[in-house]
Amino acid sequence: MMTDDKRQGVCAMTRLASHPYYKVQREVRKLEQENVEYKREIILYEDKVETKYRTFPIETVLDMSYREMPDGEGLLYLHTTRGVFSYMVKDEPASFLSAYKELDEERRKRES
């Protein structure tokens, strides 16, 4: 039986992995400036990587890496053909990076 998505020609991709990241934004409220932290999610699919405002087709993703900072937080780096994008994370994204590496390996095998 077809789901509504398939009947409409929409192919729902399975989420392979996700990891929370944080965006800190300065906002002025009542004549005071304060830092507001927004929790967001980076999601890995078979065909793309998605954040709140950006979508990267998987073929444009060259690599992903992580660097821990002295305060215990870290930066998740998304290396793409359009540049390097960094995302602040509070926990090490080991399983997210592992899922990407596995997907990348499979993709390279199919291409060769």
Gaussian input, Z-matrix of N, CA and C with variables (Angstrom, degrees):
# hf/3-21g

backbone

0 1
 N
 C     1     B1
 C     2     B2     1     A1
 N     3     B3     2     A2     1     D1
 C     4     B4     3     A3     2     D2
 C     5     B5     4     A4     3     D3
 N     6     B6     5     A5     4     D4
 C     7     B7     6     A6     5     D5
 C     8     B8     7     A7     6     D6
 N     9     B9     8     A8     7     D7
 C    10    B10     9     A9     8     D8
 C    11    B11    10    A10     9     D9
 N    12    B12    11    A11    10    D10
 C    13    B13    12    A12    11    D11
 C    14    B14    13    A13    12    D12
 N    15    B15    14    A14    13    D13
 C    16    B16    15    A15    14    D14
 C    17    B17    16    A16    15    D15
 N    18    B18    17    A17    16    D16
 C    19    B19    18    A18    17    D17
 C    20    B20    19    A19    18    D18
 N    21    B21    20    A20    19    D19
 C    22    B22    21    A21    20    D20
 C    23    B23    22    A22    21    D21
 N    24    B24    23    A23    22    D22
 C    25    B25    24    A24    23    D23
 C    26    B26    25    A25    24    D24
 N    27    B27    26    A26    25    D25
 C    28    B28    27    A27    26    D26
 C    29    B29    28    A28    27    D27
 N    30    B30    29    A29    28    D28
 C    31    B31    30    A30    29    D29
 C    32    B32    31    A31    30    D30
 N    33    B33    32    A32    31    D31
 C    34    B34    33    A33    32    D32
 C    35    B35    34    A34    33    D33
 N    36    B36    35    A35    34    D34
 C    37    B37    36    A36    35    D35
 C    38    B38    37    A37    36    D36
 N    39    B39    38    A38    37    D37
 C    40    B40    39    A39    38    D38
 C    41    B41    40    A40    39    D39
 N    42    B42    41    A41    40    D40
 C    43    B43    42    A42    41    D41
 C    44    B44    43    A43    42    D42
 N    45    B45    44    A44    43    D43
 C    46    B46    45    A45    44    D44
 C    47    B47    46    A46    45    D45
 N    48    B48    47    A47    46    D46
 C    49    B49    48    A48    47    D47
 C    50    B50    49    A49    48    D48
 N    51    B51    50    A50    49    D49
 C    52    B52    51    A51    50    D50
 C    53    B53    52    A52    51    D51
 N    54    B54    53    A53    52    D52
 C    55    B55    54    A54    53    D53
 C    56    B56    55    A55    54    D54
 N    57    B57    56    A56    55    D55
 C    58    B58    57    A57    56    D56
 C    59    B59    58    A58    57    D57
 N    60    B60    59    A59    58    D58
 C    61    B61    60    A60    59    D59
 C    62    B62    61    A61    60    D60
 N    63    B63    62    A62    61    D61
 C    64    B64    63    A63    62    D62
 C    65    B65    64    A64    63    D63
 N    66    B66    65    A65    64    D64
 C    67    B67    66    A66    65    D65
 C    68    B68    67    A67    66    D66
 N    69    B69    68    A68    67    D67
 C    70    B70    69    A69    68    D68
 C    71    B71    70    A70    69    D69
 N    72    B72    71    A71    70    D70
 C    73    B73    72    A72    71    D71
 C    74    B74    73    A73    72    D72
 N    75    B75    74    A74    73    D73
 C    76    B76    75    A75    74    D74
 C    77    B77    76    A76    75    D75
 N    78    B78    77    A77    76    D76
 C    79    B79    78    A78    77    D77
 C    80    B80    79    A79    78    D78
 N    81    B81    80    A80    79    D79
 C    82    B82    81    A81    80    D80
 C    83    B83    82    A82    81    D81
 N    84    B84    83    A83    82    D82
 C    85    B85    84    A84    83    D83
 C    86    B86    85    A85    84    D84
 N    87    B87    86    A86    85    D85
 C    88    B88    87    A87    86    D86
 C    89    B89    88    A88    87    D87
 N    90    B90    89    A89    88    D88
 C    91    B91    90    A90    89    D89
 C    92    B92    91    A91    90    D90
 N    93    B93    92    A92    91    D91
 C    94    B94    93    A93    92    D92
 C    95    B95    94    A94    93    D93
 N    96    B96    95    A95    94    D94
 C    97    B97    96    A96    95    D95
 C    98    B98    97    A97    96    D96
 N    99    B99    98    A98    97    D97
 C   100   B100    99    A99    98    D98
 C   101   B101   100   A100    99    D99
 N   102   B102   101   A101   100   D100
 C   103   B103   102   A102   101   D101
 C   104   B104   103   A103   102   D102
 N   105   B105   104   A104   103   D103
 C   106   B106   105   A105   104   D104
 C   107   B107   106   A106   105   D105
 N   108   B108   107   A107   106   D106
 C   109   B109   108   A108   107   D107
 C   110   B110   109   A109   108   D108
 N   111   B111   110   A110   109   D109
 C   112   B112   111   A111   110   D110
 C   113   B113   112   A112   111   D111
 N   114   B114   113   A113   112   D112
 C   115   B115   114   A114   113   D113
 C   116   B116   115   A115   114   D114
 N   117   B117   116   A116   115   D115
 C   118   B118   117   A117   116   D116
 C   119   B119   118   A118   117   D117
 N   120   B120   119   A119   118   D118
 C   121   B121   120   A120   119   D119
 C   122   B122   121   A121   120   D120
 N   123   B123   122   A122   121   D121
 C   124   B124   123   A123   122   D122
 C   125   B125   124   A124   123   D123
 N   126   B126   125   A125   124   D124
 C   127   B127   126   A126   125   D125
 C   128   B128   127   A127   126   D126
 N   129   B129   128   A128   127   D127
 C   130   B130   129   A129   128   D128
 C   131   B131   130   A130   129   D129
 N   132   B132   131   A131   130   D130
 C   133   B133   132   A132   131   D131
 C   134   B134   133   A133   132   D132
 N   135   B135   134   A134   133   D133
 C   136   B136   135   A135   134   D134
 C   137   B137   136   A136   135   D135
 N   138   B138   137   A137   136   D136
 C   139   B139   138   A138   137   D137
 C   140   B140   139   A139   138   D138
 N   141   B141   140   A140   139   D139
 C   142   B142   141   A141   140   D140
 C   143   B143   142   A142   141   D141
 N   144   B144   143   A143   142   D142
 C   145   B145   144   A144   143   D143
 C   146   B146   145   A145   144   D144
 N   147   B147   146   A146   145   D145
 C   148   B148   147   A147   146   D146
 C   149   B149   148   A148   147   D147
 N   150   B150   149   A149   148   D148
 C   151   B151   150   A150   149   D149
 C   152   B152   151   A151   150   D150
 N   153   B153   152   A152   151   D151
 C   154   B154   153   A153   152   D152
 C   155   B155   154   A154   153   D153
 N   156   B156   155   A155   154   D154
 C   157   B157   156   A156   155   D155
 C   158   B158   157   A157   156   D156
 N   159   B159   158   A158   157   D157
 C   160   B160   159   A159   158   D158
 C   161   B161   160   A160   159   D159
 N   162   B162   161   A161   160   D160
 C   163   B163   162   A162   161   D161
 C   164   B164   163   A163   162   D162
 N   165   B165   164   A164   163   D163
 C   166   B166   165   A165   164   D164
 C   167   B167   166   A166   165   D165
 N   168   B168   167   A167   166   D166
 C   169   B169   168   A168   167   D167
 C   170   B170   169   A169   168   D168
 N   171   B171   170   A170   169   D169
 C   172   B172   171   A171   170   D170
 C   173   B173   172   A172   171   D171
 N   174   B174   173   A173   172   D172
 C   175   B175   174   A174   173   D173
 C   176   B176   175   A175   174   D174
 N   177   B177   176   A176   175   D175
 C   178   B178   177   A177   176   D176
 C   179   B179   178   A178   177   D177
 N   180   B180   179   A179   178   D178
 C   181   B181   180   A180   179   D179
 C   182   B182   181   A181   180   D180
 N   183   B183   182   A182   181   D181
 C   184   B184   183   A183   182   D182
 C   185   B185   184   A184   183   D183
 N   186   B186   185   A185   184   D184
 C   187   B187   186   A186   185   D185
 C   188   B188   187   A187   186   D186
 N   189   B189   188   A188   187   D187
 C   190   B190   189   A189   188   D188
 C   191   B191   190   A190   189   D189
 N   192   B192   191   A191   190   D190
 C   193   B193   192   A192   191   D191
 C   194   B194   193   A193   192   D192
 N   195   B195   194   A194   193   D193
 C   196   B196   195   A195   194   D194
 C   197   B197   196   A196   195   D195
 N   198   B198   197   A197   196   D196
 C   199   B199   198   A198   197   D197
 C   200   B200   199   A199   198   D198
 N   201   B201   200   A200   199   D199
 C   202   B202   201   A201   200   D200
 C   203   B203   202   A202   201   D201
 N   204   B204   203   A203   202   D202
 C   205   B205   204   A204   203   D203
 C   206   B206   205   A205   204   D204
 N   207   B207   206   A206   205   D205
 C   208   B208   207   A207   206   D206
 C   209   B209   208   A208   207   D207
 N   210   B210   209   A209   208   D208
 C   211   B211   210   A210   209   D209
 C   212   B212   211   A211   210   D210
 N   213   B213   212   A212   211   D211
 C   214   B214   213   A213   212   D212
 C   215   B215   214   A214   213   D213
 N   216   B216   215   A215   214   D214
 C   217   B217   216   A216   215   D215
 C   218   B218   217   A217   216   D216
 N   219   B219   218   A218   217   D217
 C   220   B220   219   A219   218   D218
 C   221   B221   220   A220   219   D219
 N   222   B222   221   A221   220   D220
 C   223   B223   222   A222   221   D221
 C   224   B224   223   A223   222   D222
 N   225   B225   224   A224   223   D223
 C   226   B226   225   A225   224   D224
 C   227   B227   226   A226   225   D225
 N   228   B228   227   A227   226   D226
 C   229   B229   228   A228   227   D227
 C   230   B230   229   A229   228   D228
 N   231   B231   230   A230   229   D229
 C   232   B232   231   A231   230   D230
 C   233   B233   232   A232   231   D231
 N   234   B234   233   A233   232   D232
 C   235   B235   234   A234   233   D233
 C   236   B236   235   A235   234   D234
 N   237   B237   236   A236   235   D235
 C   238   B238   237   A237   236   D236
 C   239   B239   238   A238   237   D237
 N   240   B240   239   A239   238   D238
 C   241   B241   240   A240   239   D239
 C   242   B242   241   A241   240   D240
 N   243   B243   242   A242   241   D241
 C   244   B244   243   A243   242   D242
 C   245   B245   244   A244   243   D243
 N   246   B246   245   A245   244   D244
 C   247   B247   246   A246   245   D245
 C   248   B248   247   A247   246   D246
 N   249   B249   248   A248   247   D247
 C   250   B250   249   A249   248   D248
 C   251   B251   250   A250   249   D249
 N   252   B252   251   A251   250   D250
 C   253   B253   252   A252   251   D251
 C   254   B254   253   A253   252   D252
 N   255   B255   254   A254   253   D253
 C   256   B256   255   A255   254   D254
 C   257   B257   256   A256   255   D255
 N   258   B258   257   A257   256   D256
 C   259   B259   258   A258   257   D257
 C   260   B260   259   A259   258   D258
 N   261   B261   260   A260   259   D259
 C   262   B262   261   A261   260   D260
 C   263   B263   262   A262   261   D261
 N   264   B264   263   A263   262   D262
 C   265   B265   264   A264   263   D263
 C   266   B266   265   A265   264   D264
 N   267   B267   266   A266   265   D265
 C   268   B268   267   A267   266   D266
 C   269   B269   268   A268   267   D267
 N   270   B270   269   A269   268   D268
 C   271   B271   270   A270   269   D269
 C   272   B272   271   A271   270   D270
 N   273   B273   272   A272   271   D271
 C   274   B274   273   A273   272   D272
 C   275   B275   274   A274   273   D273
 N   276   B276   275   A275   274   D274
 C   277   B277   276   A276   275   D275
 C   278   B278   277   A277   276   D276
 N   279   B279   278   A278   277   D277
 C   280   B280   279   A279   278   D278
 C   281   B281   280   A280   279   D279
 N   282   B282   281   A281   280   D280
 C   283   B283   282   A282   281   D281
 C   284   B284   283   A283   282   D282
 N   285   B285   284   A284   283   D283
 C   286   B286   285   A285   284   D284
 C   287   B287   286   A286   285   D285
 N   288   B288   287   A287   286   D286
 C   289   B289   288   A288   287   D287
 C   290   B290   289   A289   288   D288
 N   291   B291   290   A290   289   D289
 C   292   B292   291   A291   290   D290
 C   293   B293   292   A292   291   D291
 N   294   B294   293   A293   292   D292
 C   295   B295   294   A294   293   D293
 C   296   B296   295   A295   294   D294
 N   297   B297   296   A296   295   D295
 C   298   B298   297   A297   296   D296
 C   299   B299   298   A298   297   D297
 N   300   B300   299   A299   298   D298
 C   301   B301   300   A300   299   D299
 C   302   B302   301   A301   300   D300
 N   303   B303   302   A302   301   D301
 C   304   B304   303   A303   302   D302
 C   305   B305   304   A304   303   D303
 N   306   B306   305   A305   304   D304
 C   307   B307   306   A306   305   D305
 C   308   B308   307   A307   306   D306
 N   309   B309   308   A308   307   D307
 C   310   B310   309   A309   308   D308
 C   311   B311   310   A310   309   D309
 N   312   B312   311   A311   310   D310
 C   313   B313   312   A312   311   D311
 C   314   B314   313   A313   312   D312
 N   315   B315   314   A314   313   D313
 C   316   B316   315   A315   314   D314
 C   317   B317   316   A316   315   D315
 N   318   B318   317   A317   316   D316
 C   319   B319   318   A318   317   D317
 C   320   B320   319   A319   318   D318
 N   321   B321   320   A320   319   D319
 C   322   B322   321   A321   320   D320
 C   323   B323   322   A322   321   D321
 N   324   B324   323   A323   322   D322
 C   325   B325   324   A324   323   D323
 C   326   B326   325   A325   324   D324
 N   327   B327   326   A326   325   D325
 C   328   B328   327   A327   326   D326
 C   329   B329   328   A328   327   D327
 N   330   B330   329   A329   328   D328
 C   331   B331   330   A330   329   D329
 C   332   B332   331   A331   330   D330
 N   333   B333   332   A332   331   D331
 C   334   B334   333   A333   332   D332
 C   335   B335   334   A334   333   D333

   B1=1.4511
   B2=1.5249
   B3=1.3172
   B4=1.4616
   B5=1.5194
   B6=1.3299
   B7=1.4566
   B8=1.5176
   B9=1.3193
   B10=1.4649
   B11=1.5150
   B12=1.3387
   B13=1.4629
   B14=1.5241
   B15=1.3277
   B16=1.4651
   B17=1.5222
   B18=1.3234
   B19=1.4590
   B20=1.5223
   B21=1.3101
   B22=1.4593
   B23=1.5210
   B24=1.3215
   B25=1.4572
   B26=1.5185
   B27=1.3141
   B28=1.4605
   B29=1.5167
   B30=1.3051
   B31=1.4588
   B32=1.5235
   B33=1.3128
   B34=1.4594
   B35=1.5249
   B36=1.3238
   B37=1.4625
   B38=1.5217
   B39=1.3074
   B40=1.4522
   B41=1.5167
   B42=1.2949
   B43=1.4572
   B44=1.5228
   B45=1.3395
   B46=1.4655
   B47=1.5196
   B48=1.3355
   B49=1.4643
   B50=1.5207
   B51=1.3141
   B52=1.4626
   B53=1.5229
   B54=1.3304
   B55=1.4611
   B56=1.5258
   B57=1.3376
   B58=1.4641
   B59=1.5266
   B60=1.3203
   B61=1.4628
   B62=1.5126
   B63=1.3299
   B64=1.4536
   B65=1.5104
   B66=1.2995
   B67=1.4608
   B68=1.5214
   B69=1.3326
   B70=1.4590
   B71=1.5203
   B72=1.3190
   B73=1.4552
   B74=1.5221
   B75=1.3230
   B76=1.4657
   B77=1.5176
   B78=1.3272
   B79=1.4604
   B80=1.5179
   B81=1.3191
   B82=1.4635
   B83=1.5199
   B84=1.3296
   B85=1.4678
   B86=1.5193
   B87=1.3099
   B88=1.4745
   B89=1.5182
   B90=1.3110
   B91=1.4645
   B92=1.5266
   B93=1.3079
   B94=1.4624
   B95=1.5180
   B96=1.3074
   B97=1.4627
   B98=1.5196
   B99=1.3083
   B100=1.4615
   B101=1.5216
   B102=1.3154
   B103=1.4593
   B104=1.5236
   B105=1.3139
   B106=1.4598
   B107=1.5264
   B108=1.3183
   B109=1.4629
   B110=1.5282
   B111=1.3237
   B112=1.4570
   B113=1.5245
   B114=1.3275
   B115=1.4628
   B116=1.5247
   B117=1.3279
   B118=1.4588
   B119=1.5153
   B120=1.3168
   B121=1.4594
   B122=1.5287
   B123=1.3266
   B124=1.4619
   B125=1.5274
   B126=1.3388
   B127=1.4643
   B128=1.5241
   B129=1.3242
   B130=1.4604
   B131=1.5231
   B132=1.3248
   B133=1.4615
   B134=1.5246
   B135=1.3130
   B136=1.4668
   B137=1.5213
   B138=1.3263
   B139=1.4630
   B140=1.5253
   B141=1.3458
   B142=1.4687
   B143=1.5244
   B144=1.3307
   B145=1.4618
   B146=1.5215
   B147=1.3264
   B148=1.4596
   B149=1.5149
   B150=1.3323
   B151=1.4576
   B152=1.5265
   B153=1.3119
   B154=1.4678
   B155=1.5270
   B156=1.3241
   B157=1.4625
   B158=1.5248
   B159=1.3259
   B160=1.4667
   B161=1.5230
   B162=1.3276
   B163=1.4588
   B164=1.5202
   B165=1.3228
   B166=1.4626
   B167=1.5239
   B168=1.3396
   B169=1.4680
   B170=1.5311
   B171=1.3152
   B172=1.4680
   B173=1.5229
   B174=1.3313
   B175=1.4721
   B176=1.5274
   B177=1.3419
   B178=1.4705
   B179=1.5245
   B180=1.3392
   B181=1.4703
   B182=1.5256
   B183=1.3270
   B184=1.4630
   B185=1.5192
   B186=1.3462
   B187=1.4628
   B188=1.5201
   B189=1.3221
   B190=1.4618
   B191=1.5126
   B192=1.3295
   B193=1.4600
   B194=1.5220
   B195=1.3243
   B196=1.4653
   B197=1.5134
   B198=1.3132
   B199=1.4603
   B200=1.5254
   B201=1.3357
   B202=1.4603
   B203=1.5214
   B204=1.3160
   B205=1.4611
   B206=1.5312
   B207=1.3334
   B208=1.4693
   B209=1.5327
   B210=1.3333
   B211=1.4689
   B212=1.5325
   B213=1.3374
   B214=1.4571
   B215=1.5167
   B216=1.3203
   B217=1.4627
   B218=1.5139
   B219=1.3083
   B220=1.4532
   B221=1.5075
   B222=1.3240
   B223=1.4565
   B224=1.5229
   B225=1.3095
   B226=1.4572
   B227=1.5205
   B228=1.3203
   B229=1.4664
   B230=1.5201
   B231=1.3202
   B232=1.4564
   B233=1.5231
   B234=1.3363
   B235=1.4684
   B236=1.5289
   B237=1.3272
   B238=1.4650
   B239=1.5247
   B240=1.3099
   B241=1.4661
   B242=1.5263
   B243=1.3350
   B244=1.4674
   B245=1.5246
   B246=1.3286
   B247=1.4577
   B248=1.5177
   B249=1.3355
   B250=1.4653
   B251=1.5246
   B252=1.3163
   B253=1.4560
   B254=1.5250
   B255=1.3299
   B256=1.4664
   B257=1.5256
   B258=1.3277
   B259=1.4544
   B260=1.5257
   B261=1.3359
   B262=1.4579
   B263=1.5303
   B264=1.3360
   B265=1.4625
   B266=1.5245
   B267=1.3284
   B268=1.4666
   B269=1.5201
   B270=1.3244
   B271=1.4650
   B272=1.5194
   B273=1.3131
   B274=1.4639
   B275=1.5336
   B276=1.3352
   B277=1.4680
   B278=1.5292
   B279=1.3239
   B280=1.4723
   B281=1.5238
   B282=1.3243
   B283=1.4725
   B284=1.5278
   B285=1.3253
   B286=1.4669
   B287=1.5278
   B288=1.3350
   B289=1.4672
   B290=1.5269
   B291=1.3097
   B292=1.4578
   B293=1.5341
   B294=1.3241
   B295=1.4688
   B296=1.5200
   B297=1.3429
   B298=1.4702
   B299=1.5302
   B300=1.3278
   B301=1.4719
   B302=1.5378
   B303=1.3224
   B304=1.4668
   B305=1.5359
   B306=1.3250
   B307=1.4639
   B308=1.5266
   B309=1.3262
   B310=1.4657
   B311=1.5301
   B312=1.3281
   B313=1.4729
   B314=1.5275
   B315=1.3234
   B316=1.4650
   B317=1.5249
   B318=1.3171
   B319=1.4667
   B320=1.5253
   B321=1.3264
   B322=1.4721
   B323=1.5329
   B324=1.3284
   B325=1.4732
   B326=1.5258
   B327=1.3332
   B328=1.4689
   B329=1.5253
   B330=1.3317
   B331=1.4657
   B332=1.5244
   B333=1.3366
   B334=1.4778
   B335=1.5053
   A1=109.11
   A2=117.63
   A3=122.07
   A4=110.36
   A5=114.92
   A6=119.00
   A7=108.60
   A8=116.92
   A9=121.19
   A10=111.32
   A11=116.97
   A12=121.00
   A13=110.97
   A14=117.26
   A15=120.31
   A16=111.33
   A17=117.02
   A18=120.03
   A19=110.89
   A20=116.80
   A21=120.87
   A22=111.61
   A23=117.49
   A24=120.32
   A25=113.86
   A26=117.40
   A27=121.22
   A28=108.16
   A29=116.27
   A30=120.63
   A31=108.20
   A32=117.20
   A33=120.77
   A34=108.96
   A35=116.73
   A36=122.03
   A37=109.56
   A38=115.35
   A39=121.15
   A40=110.03
   A41=115.00
   A42=122.80
   A43=107.81
   A44=116.83
   A45=120.57
   A46=111.73
   A47=116.02
   A48=120.90
   A49=108.56
   A50=115.09
   A51=120.18
   A52=108.43
   A53=115.01
   A54=120.32
   A55=108.35
   A56=117.56
   A57=119.28
   A58=111.67
   A59=115.71
   A60=121.64
   A61=107.62
   A62=116.38
   A63=120.92
   A64=110.67
   A65=115.12
   A66=121.92
   A67=106.20
   A68=116.56
   A69=120.86
   A70=107.17
   A71=115.09
   A72=120.46
   A73=109.03
   A74=115.55
   A75=119.89
   A76=108.79
   A77=115.43
   A78=120.52
   A79=109.22
   A80=115.11
   A81=120.74
   A82=107.36
   A83=114.04
   A84=120.75
   A85=108.44
   A86=116.17
   A87=121.80
   A88=111.49
   A89=115.70
   A90=123.37
   A91=113.66
   A92=117.33
   A93=121.23
   A94=109.48
   A95=114.64
   A96=119.58
   A97=107.79
   A98=115.98
   A99=119.19
   A100=109.97
   A101=115.03
   A102=121.08
   A103=108.49
   A104=115.78
   A105=121.49
   A106=107.70
   A107=115.76
   A108=121.16
   A109=109.81
   A110=115.42
   A111=121.73
   A112=109.29
   A113=116.10
   A114=120.61
   A115=107.80
   A116=115.55
   A117=121.90
   A118=109.23
   A119=116.85
   A120=120.26
   A121=110.02
   A122=115.35
   A123=120.84
   A124=105.80
   A125=115.75
   A126=120.85
   A127=110.21
   A128=115.42
   A129=122.27
   A130=109.22
   A131=115.51
   A132=123.29
   A133=107.31
   A134=117.96
   A135=120.94
   A136=111.92
   A137=117.03
   A138=120.64
   A139=115.32
   A140=117.46
   A141=119.35
   A142=111.42
   A143=114.17
   A144=122.45
   A145=105.29
   A146=116.63
   A147=120.76
   A148=111.96
   A149=115.60
   A150=122.46
   A151=106.00
   A152=116.51
   A153=119.09
   A154=112.51
   A155=117.44
   A156=120.33
   A157=115.33
   A158=118.50
   A159=120.26
   A160=111.05
   A161=114.26
   A162=121.63
   A163=107.27
   A164=115.90
   A165=121.95
   A166=108.79
   A167=118.69
   A168=118.98
   A169=108.36
   A170=117.07
   A171=120.98
   A172=112.36
   A173=118.10
   A174=119.21
   A175=112.49
   A176=118.16
   A177=120.65
   A178=111.95
   A179=117.11
   A180=121.37
   A181=108.18
   A182=115.86
   A183=121.40
   A184=112.40
   A185=115.99
   A186=120.64
   A187=109.02
   A188=115.49
   A189=123.06
   A190=106.95
   A191=115.68
   A192=119.74
   A193=109.09
   A194=115.17
   A195=121.32
   A196=109.02
   A197=115.21
   A198=120.37
   A199=108.45
   A200=114.72
   A201=119.92
   A202=109.73
   A203=116.35
   A204=122.71
   A205=109.31
   A206=117.15
   A207=120.25
   A208=114.45
   A209=118.16
   A210=120.49
   A211=113.17
   A212=117.33
   A213=120.72
   A214=113.72
   A215=116.77
   A216=119.52
   A217=107.96
   A218=116.98
   A219=118.93
   A220=111.64
   A221=114.59
   A222=120.94
   A223=109.44
   A224=115.06
   A225=122.47
   A226=105.98
   A227=116.28
   A228=121.16
   A229=109.57
   A230=115.14
   A231=122.54
   A232=106.71
   A233=116.24
   A234=122.22
   A235=107.53
   A236=116.87
   A237=120.60
   A238=110.53
   A239=115.37
   A240=120.30
   A241=110.99
   A242=117.87
   A243=122.13
   A244=112.38
   A245=117.22
   A246=120.72
   A247=111.44
   A248=114.83
   A249=121.02
   A250=108.16
   A251=116.41
   A252=122.71
   A253=107.59
   A254=116.78
   A255=120.18
   A256=110.33
   A257=114.28
   A258=121.74
   A259=108.66
   A260=116.80
   A261=122.26
   A262=109.20
   A263=115.92
   A264=121.26
   A265=109.50
   A266=115.77
   A267=120.33
   A268=112.15
   A269=116.60
   A270=121.74
   A271=109.09
   A272=115.66
   A273=120.14
   A274=109.94
   A275=117.56
   A276=120.92
   A277=113.62
   A278=117.48
   A279=121.51
   A280=112.70
   A281=118.34
   A282=119.60
   A283=111.15
   A284=117.72
   A285=121.23
   A286=110.12
   A287=116.21
   A288=120.65
   A289=111.06
   A290=116.38
   A291=121.76
   A292=110.68
   A293=116.72
   A294=120.96
   A295=110.59
   A296=116.62
   A297=119.41
   A298=110.62
   A299=117.38
   A300=121.13
   A301=110.39
   A302=116.38
   A303=121.04
   A304=110.59
   A305=116.74
   A306=121.25
   A307=110.82
   A308=116.43
   A309=121.42
   A310=110.85
   A311=116.49
   A312=121.07
   A313=111.32
   A314=116.16
   A315=120.97
   A316=110.82
   A317=115.92
   A318=120.66
   A319=111.20
   A320=116.53
   A321=121.05
   A322=111.43
   A323=116.91
   A324=120.77
   A325=110.67
   A326=116.29
   A327=120.26
   A328=111.66
   A329=116.32
   A330=120.89
   A331=112.79
   A332=117.46
   A333=118.78
   A334=112.90
   D1=133.31
   D2=-178.79
   D3=-84.08
   D4=142.20
   D5=174.40
   D6=-81.45
   D7=167.70
   D8=177.77
   D9=-57.69
   D10=-38.85
   D11=-179.24
   D12=-61.04
   D13=-43.28
   D14=-177.76
   D15=-69.80
   D16=-35.34
   D17=178.22
   D18=-65.40
   D19=-32.98
   D20=-178.77
   D21=-86.90
   D22=2.40
   D23=178.24
   D24=83.07
   D25=11.99
   D26=179.27
   D27=-96.23
   D28=127.37
   D29=179.21
   D30=-101.72
   D31=112.89
   D32=-179.34
   D33=-81.12
   D34=116.56
   D35=179.39
   D36=-82.56
   D37=144.92
   D38=178.76
   D39=-81.05
   D40=136.46
   D41=176.36
   D42=-73.81
   D43=118.87
   D44=-179.63
   D45=-85.34
   D46=-37.91
   D47=-178.99
   D48=-163.36
   D49=157.73
   D50=174.37
   D51=-148.56
   D52=159.28
   D53=179.38
   D54=-151.51
   D55=138.28
   D56=178.39
   D57=-74.28
   D58=143.35
   D59=171.17
   D60=-134.57
   D61=167.48
   D62=-173.49
   D63=-128.57
   D64=139.01
   D65=175.81
   D66=-115.80
   D67=124.00
   D68=177.33
   D69=-103.54
   D70=125.72
   D71=-176.98
   D72=-126.61
   D73=135.52
   D74=175.93
   D75=-83.85
   D76=130.22
   D77=179.49
   D78=-131.14
   D79=144.40
   D80=177.51
   D81=-100.02
   D82=121.86
   D83=179.32
   D84=-134.61
   D85=125.82
   D86=177.83
   D87=49.90
   D88=49.90
   D89=177.11
   D90=65.86
   D91=14.10
   D92=176.19
   D93=-121.92
   D94=145.14
   D95=175.55
   D96=-99.79
   D97=130.92
   D98=177.37
   D99=-137.78
   D100=155.04
   D101=177.19
   D102=-92.08
   D103=126.37
   D104=178.82
   D105=-113.25
   D106=130.12
   D107=-178.16
   D108=-101.91
   D109=127.02
   D110=178.26
   D111=-110.97
   D112=127.08
   D113=177.34
   D114=-88.61
   D115=129.24
   D116=179.99
   D117=-131.96
   D118=-177.27
   D119=-176.50
   D120=-139.66
   D121=134.44
   D122=172.27
   D123=-101.27
   D124=131.90
   D125=-172.81
   D126=-123.83
   D127=131.65
   D128=176.85
   D129=-101.52
   D130=124.21
   D131=173.24
   D132=-115.42
   D133=172.64
   D134=178.30
   D135=-62.86
   D136=-32.72
   D137=-173.08
   D138=-112.95
   D139=-0.40
   D140=-177.24
   D141=-165.52
   D142=166.38
   D143=170.26
   D144=-121.34
   D145=131.24
   D146=-176.04
   D147=-122.86
   D148=138.10
   D149=169.51
   D150=-121.40
   D151=-175.69
   D152=-177.11
   D153=-56.86
   D154=-43.65
   D155=-174.92
   D156=-116.09
   D157=-2.31
   D158=-177.76
   D159=-131.86
   D160=147.22
   D161=172.77
   D162=-127.49
   D163=126.70
   D164=179.81
   D165=-112.73
   D166=114.39
   D167=173.55
   D168=-57.86
   D169=140.10
   D170=-173.10
   D171=-59.12
   D172=-29.87
   D173=179.85
   D174=-71.83
   D175=-12.22
   D176=176.39
   D177=-93.72
   D178=-7.08
   D179=179.47
   D180=-88.33
   D181=117.86
   D182=-178.21
   D183=-89.60
   D184=-35.46
   D185=-177.59
   D186=-170.45
   D187=168.49
   D188=171.75
   D189=-136.21
   D190=145.03
   D191=178.07
   D192=-147.20
   D193=169.58
   D194=-177.58
   D195=-138.60
   D196=140.19
   D197=175.97
   D198=-133.32
   D199=123.00
   D200=179.14
   D201=-81.75
   D202=140.68
   D203=178.49
   D204=-99.13
   D205=160.81
   D206=-178.32
   D207=-58.26
   D208=-27.48
   D209=-177.86
   D210=-82.60
   D211=4.67
   D212=178.51
   D213=96.27
   D214=-20.64
   D215=175.14
   D216=-82.08
   D217=-178.48
   D218=179.85
   D219=-159.01
   D220=178.10
   D221=178.17
   D222=-121.18
   D223=128.81
   D224=173.12
   D225=-95.33
   D226=121.70
   D227=-178.37
   D228=-103.72
   D229=130.55
   D230=175.63
   D231=-109.56
   D232=107.90
   D233=-178.03
   D234=-90.09
   D235=118.84
   D236=-177.01
   D237=-130.11
   D238=173.00
   D239=176.12
   D240=-70.23
   D241=-12.51
   D242=177.69
   D243=-101.09
   D244=6.24
   D245=-179.65
   D246=123.72
   D247=-175.21
   D248=-179.79
   D249=-104.75
   D250=129.91
   D251=179.77
   D252=-114.71
   D253=132.72
   D254=-177.98
   D255=-112.59
   D256=144.92
   D257=-178.94
   D258=-133.40
   D259=126.24
   D260=-179.23
   D261=-75.98
   D262=126.86
   D263=179.75
   D264=-126.62
   D265=152.44
   D266=179.51
   D267=-98.76
   D268=-22.24
   D269=179.63
   D270=-121.92
   D271=147.42
   D272=179.10
   D273=-61.45
   D274=128.74
   D275=-176.27
   D276=-88.57
   D277=43.66
   D278=-174.28
   D279=-56.91
   D280=-46.67
   D281=-177.63
   D282=-69.76
   D283=-32.92
   D284=177.09
   D285=-65.98
   D286=-46.66
   D287=178.96
   D288=-63.95
   D289=-39.18
   D290=179.27
   D291=-62.90
   D292=-42.56
   D293=178.40
   D294=-63.50
   D295=-39.54
   D296=177.81
   D297=-65.24
   D298=-46.00
   D299=-178.38
   D300=-59.56
   D301=-41.22
   D302=179.03
   D303=-64.41
   D304=-44.90
   D305=177.95
   D306=-62.35
   D307=-42.35
   D308=-179.51
   D309=-63.75
   D310=-41.28
   D311=177.91
   D312=-61.53
   D313=-45.84
   D314=178.60
   D315=-61.43
   D316=-42.35
   D317=-179.49
   D318=-63.35
   D319=-42.46
   D320=179.87
   D321=-65.35
   D322=-37.58
   D323=178.08
   D324=-64.17
   D325=-41.69
   D326=179.49
   D327=-65.31
   D328=-34.78
   D329=-177.09
   D330=-76.73
   D331=-23.17
   D332=-177.30
   D333=-93.90

